[in-house]
Amino acid sequence: MAYKQSTDIQDNETIRIGSVKFEIGPYGGGYTDVGALVDASFKESWTDVVVKSDNAGIIEEGITDHIVTITGTWMEINVANLGIAFAGIGTSATVAAAPVSITDEAVLLTDYDLTEFTYKNGDGSEVDSIVVADAAAAVVTYKRDNDYVVVTKADGNTAIARSNASSIETASALIAVTGTDTITLSAGAFDVNPAPGDHLTLSGFIAPYTANNRVVTVVEVTTLDSVFTVSETLTNAAEGAGVAGTITILNGGIADGATVYADYDYTPLTSRTYTSGGATSKTARIVRLTNTNVAGKTWIMLIHKAYIGDGLSMDFPADDDRNPVPCPITLIGKIDQTLTSGAQLFSITDTQDTT
C-alpha cells in the first residue's frame, strides 16, 4: 500500500546540511578555530518553575537555570587551544628555541594580496627584523607601510603585501622636474604629502623624458604640499611633458607581480606546555558555531558567555587502532546580564535563508 505524501518542502534553504566550524575565544570577542572535531552539539535547556495557589490553580509559570551546553570531541589536541578553552583552570605556554635568521627569501607580490613568509614564530607573533629589498644584492631597500604592509594572520604566519598605491598626484599637467632631482607642483597641493625615505612611482612622461618613469626616493620635502627632492638623477622636464600633458605620482615602489627579497628572524619552539591544578576560578569564554553551505552562506550560533564544563579527558587506543586519540570538550553557556534581557544567552544569525 502506498502512502500519501503529507506535505511539500516549504523552504529548501532551511534544510541545514553539514558540520560546523567550532571557535572559542576570550569573553568579549576574538576567536580561535579549534580545528577537526566530531559530534559537535548545541543544546539549550532550563528548569521549569511553576507557582501554584491553593485555591486558584497555577498563577505563574516560568523558567530558571537557562543554559546552553556545547559539546564535541577534539581530534586536534592542541596545547594552545587547551589553554584557551580551560582558561582560569589551566595555562598553556611556549618554550622558545634559538632565533633563526632567514636571508633573501624570494616573495612574489601580486596585486595587493598577502603572501606568507615560509617560516613563522612558534608563539604566533610577527617575525622579527624584517627587511625587504628589490634584489638579493639590494639596490632599493623598501620601506614598511610605504612600499609594503605586514600582517600577522590568525594562524600565526607573518605575511606581506604591496601597499595600496595611493595618489600623491594623479594626471596633473602642473608637474615639472628641475635641477635633475626636484619635482614641483606649480599650483594647488599634493593629494598626500610624501615623507623623506618614501618611494614613489612616477609615470606618464613621454620622450625624451621617459627615463623619469621610474621609482624615486624622497630625500626632502622642501615646500610643504608642492615641492620635494629625490635621490635619483632625473631628466629636467617642463610642465606638460606627459601623455596628454599629465604626470601621475603614486605612493610605493613595488610593481604588481614583482618578486622581492626578504630578510627576517624567526623563533621556533622547543616545546609547548599545559599546566593545571590549584586554580579555582573559571574564566568566561565566547563560543561560535558556524555552518557554511555550498553557496558560502552561513548559519552562526553565538554563545555570549560560556565556561568549561568538564575536565580534560583523553582515552588512548591500542597501537593497532588507527583512530586518533579523542578529547571530549564541554562548554556551558550561561546568562550574560550585561546584555539586553531576552538576548543574554545566545544568538543565531542566518544568511542562508534570505529569499
N, C-alpha and C positions, 0 to 999 in steps of 0.2 A: 504494500500500500504506500503510495506516495504522500509525502507531507506537503502541505501548502506553505509557501514562503510567507512569513508573517509580516515582513516589512522590507523596505529597501534601505540601503545605506543613505543616511541623511547628509553626511558631510565627510567625504574621504579624508580631508585634511585633519580630522580629529582622531584618526586611527594612528596611534603612535607606534613607530617601529624602531627597533634598535636600542643600543645601550646608551649610557650617559658618560660624559666626562665628569669625574669626581674631583672637585677642587676644595682645598681647605686653606684658610688664611687667618691672620690676626683679626680680632673683633674690630669692625670698622672698615675693613677692606684690604685688598691685596691678596692675590690667590696663588696657590701652588697646585699644579696638576699632579695628582698622586700616581698617575700612570695606569698600567694594566691592572684590572681587578675583575672579579666575578661576583655575581649575585648582589649587585648594588640594589638597595631597597630604601624606600621612603615610607614611613608610616606615621600618620597623625593619630593621637589618642587623647582621651581625657577621662575624668571621673565624673559621673553624673551626680548632681546634688538635687535632692527633692525635699522640699519643706512641706510637711503635711499639718493640717489642723485637725483637732479632734472632731469638729462638727461641720466643717465647710470644705472638706476634701483637700486637694492639693492647691496651695496658694502660691507656690513658686517652684519653678524648675530651672536648673542652670547647670553649669559645669565648673570643675576646678581641676588643677593639675593638668592643664592643657600643654602638651608637649609634642615634639616630633622626634622619632627615632630613625636615624640614618645608619644603615649598616652596609657592609661589603667585605670582601676578602681581598686584601692586597696580594698581588703576585710579584710586584716590585717592592722588596723590603728595603727601603731607602732610609738610612740613618737620619739624614737631614729631615725627611718627612716625618719620622717618628718624633723628632723634636718639635715640629710644628703641631702635630695632632695632640701630643701629650704635654703641651706647654703647661708649665706650672707643676707638673708631676715629674717629668724627666727633661733632660737637657742634651742637645746634640752639639758637637763641637768638631773642629777640624784640627789636624796636626800637619803643619806645613813642612814641605821639603825645601831644599835649597832652590833659590830662583834660577831660572834658565834663560839665557839670552838668545833671541832669535834675530838673525841678520838677513836683510834683503829678501824677505818673503814677498813673492810676487802676488799682487792683489788686483784683480780685474774689477774696475768700477764701471758699471753700466747704468745709464740713466741716473736716477737718484736712489737706486736700490742698495740695500745693505749687503755687504759681503763680510762674512765672518773670517777672523783670523783662524789659523789652523789649531792653535793651542789656546787654552784658557786657564785662568787661575782656579785652583781647586776649590776655593771658597766662593766662586761665582762672581767675584768683584772684577772691575775693569783691570786689564793687564797694565803693566807699568811702563813708563819711559817710552811712550810711542813716538816714533819719528817716521814721517812719511816723505819720500822723495820721488823724483821723476825717473831715476835710474839707480842701478846698483852703485855706479860711480856717480854720485849725485851732482847734478848741475843746479837743480832747484829743490830746495827743501820746503815742502808745503807747510802751510800754516793752519792749525786747527781752527775750526769754526769760520775760517775764510775760504779755504780750499776743500776741506773735508770736515765731517762731523763724526763723532764717536758715540756709539750706543752700547750699553750692556744689556743683552737680551735676557728674557726670563729664565732661559736655560743656563745662564752664566757665561755664554760666549760673548766675547767682545767683537763688535762689527763696526765697519766704517762705510761711509757713503760720500759721494760728492756733495758739497754744499749746494744749496739752491742758488742758481746763477741769478741772483738779484741784480737789478739795474742800478748802475752808477749814473749812466746817461744812455738813453735809448734813442737811436735815429735822430741825432741832433746835427743841425747844419752850422752850429756855432762853436765847434771844437777845432782848435788849431794846435799844431806842435811847433814849439820854438826851442832854440838853444839845444836841440837834439835830445833833450830829456825832460821837457816841461810841457804839460798838457793843460790847455786853458779853455775854459768855457766863458765866452765873452759876455754873456747875459744870462741872468737867472741863476739857478743853483743846481748842483748835482742832486739827483734823486736821493742818494745816500752818500755821505762823506766817506771816502776811503781813509784808512789809517796807515801810518808807517808800518812797513812789513807786509801789508796786504798784497796779494797777487790779483791782478786784473787782466781780463782778456779784451784786447782791442780788436775790432773788426769793422769792415766796410771800406777801408782805404783802397783806392784804385791806383793803377800805375801812374806815375813812377813811385808811389808811396806804399806799395803792397808789403814791403818788409815790416811796416808798422803793424800789420795784422798778426799779433803775437801776444804772448803773456808777458806782462811787465810787473816789476816790483816797486811799490810805492816807497820812496825814501822820505819825503817830507810833503806835508800839505801846507803850501806857502801862503795861500789865501783861502780862508775858510769858504767852503761851498763852491769854489770856482777854479782853483789852480793847484796842481800837485806836480812834483818832480818824481822821476823814476830812475832806477839804477842802470837801466839798459840804454844803449845809444839808438835813437830813432832818427828817422828822416824828417826834417822840417817840412811842414805842410800847412798851408793856409786853410781857413775855413772853407768848407765845400769840397774837400778833397776825397769825398767818399762816394759810394754808389748812391745815385740820386742825390748826391751832395751831402749825405749824412754819415755819421760815425756812431757806433754803439760801443759802450764800455760796460762790461759785466763783471760782477764780483766773482772771484775764484779763478784758478788757473788750471784745473784738471779737466781735460776734454772728455766728453762722453765716450765710453769704450776704451779709455786709457788703462794701461797697466802701471800701477805704482808699486813702489818697493818699500816695505815697512820693516823697521827695527822695533823690537819691544822685548820686555822681560815678562815672563810668566812664572808663577809659583805653583807647582803641582802639590799634591798631598802625599804624605806617607801613610796617613790613616784618617778615618772618621771615628768618632766615639759617640756613644749614647749612654748616659748615666741616669739612674733613677734610685729613689729611696730617701726618705726623710722630709721631702717637701709635702705640704699638706693642703695647698690651695690650688685648685684647678684654674686655668686661665681661659677666658672666653675665646671662642673661635667663631669664624664665619664659614659657612659651607655653601657651595654652589654645585648643583647637578644640572648638566646641560645635555639635552638630546638634540642632535642636529640631523635633519632629514637630507635626502639626496639633493634637494634644491638649495641646501645651505642655510635653511631657516631653522630657528631654534625654539625649544621649549625649555625654559630656565626656571628651576626651583631654587630659591634663595632662602636659606635659613639664617636669620639675622644674628642669633646669639646661641652658640652651641658649646657643649662641654664634652670631653672624652667620657665615654660611658662604661668602659671596661678596660682592664689591664692588658698588657702585651701578651699575646698567646701565639706560639709557633709550634706546630706538630711536624717533626722531621720524618719523612717517609723512609722506606728501605732503599738501599743503594740501587736496586734494580727497578725502582719505581721512578719513571721519568717525569712525573708531575712535579712542579715546583713546590717549595715549602709554602703553605698557605699562612696568611697572617690576618685574622679577622679584625675588623675595626668597627666600633660602635660610637656614634656621637649622639648626644641628646640635646635637641633644640629646646630652649626654654624662653619664656616671655621676656621680651626686651621692653621694659617700661619707659625707656626714653623715646619710644616710638608712639604713634597715634594708636589709641585703643581700637581694636579690630584689625590692626595690621602689625601686631607686635611679635608674631611668631615666625611667619614665613610669607613669601610672595611667589606667585607664578607669573612669568611673562612669556606670552605665546606669540611668536611671529609666524608660526606655521599655518594657523587657521585665521587668515586675514581677508579671505574673499567670500 
